[in-house]
Amino acid sequence: MPKDGNGMLCDDVKRVVYFFLDGSLGHQKQHAFEIHLVNCPDCEIRIIVHRKLRSFVRRRLSPVAAPETLRVRLTQSLRSMPAD
């Protein structure tokens, strides 16, 4: 479980990997994450595998639109709910 100077552990990387891949980590955590990857070959490989998996899933799955009847029912249900 290598720890770099910024305090990022392998467990931290596992916990926030999807935030990293989505680009939604804050600047400081993003930087600590990237530094950890430079110092930890195991986590670097883990990120490569996650990127490949996400890419594979995106290529294999095509967007599916909800049926019009479902969209109409959902819209009606939401409009009938009282606003808080």
N, C-alpha and C positions, 0 to 999 in steps of 0.2 A: 504494500500500500504506500507507494511513494508520496511524499508530501513536498511540495515546492515551497519557495520563500513566501508565496502569497497565501499559504495555508490550504490549498485545494488538495483534497484526498481523492483516491480512486473512487471511494463511495460517493463523494460529492459529484464526480463526473457522471457516474451511473444515474444519479438522481436527477441531474439537470440536462442530460444529453439531448432530449427532445427540444428543450427550450433553446439550447445552443443551435441545433439544426434548423429550428424555425427562425433563428435570429432575434429571439425575444429576451435574451439575457441582458441585464444591465451592462453598461460599459465596463465597470470594475470586475464583475463576475466573468464577463466575456474574456477580458484580458487574463484573469487568473486561470480560466479554463484553457486558453490557448497556451499559456506558459506551462501548465501541467502536461499538456499533450506533447510539448517539446521534450519534456523530461521523463515521460512515461510511455515507452513503446507499447505496452499492453493496452493502455487507454487510447492511444493513437490508432491501433488496429481496431479496437472496439468502435471508434467513430467511423472508420472506413467501412466496416461491416454494416453499421446502421445506415450510412449514406447509401450504400449499394442496395440494402433492403428497401429503403424508402423509394429509391429510384425504380426498382423492380415493381413494387406495388403500384406506383403511379403509372407506369407503362402498361401494366396489366389491367388496371381498373379504368373504366371509362365513366365519366359523370352520368348519373341517371337522374332524370327529372321526375319529380313527384307527379302522379296523375292529377289532372286538372280537378277532378272531384275531391281529392284529398286537400288540395290547396284551397278550394272554395270552402270546404267544411272547416278547415283550420282557421281561415280568415274570419269566418262567421263566428266561430267559437271565441277567438281572441277579441273580436269587437264587442261581444256580449258580456265579457268579463268587466266587472267594475274596476275603475282606475283607482289606484291607491293614492 
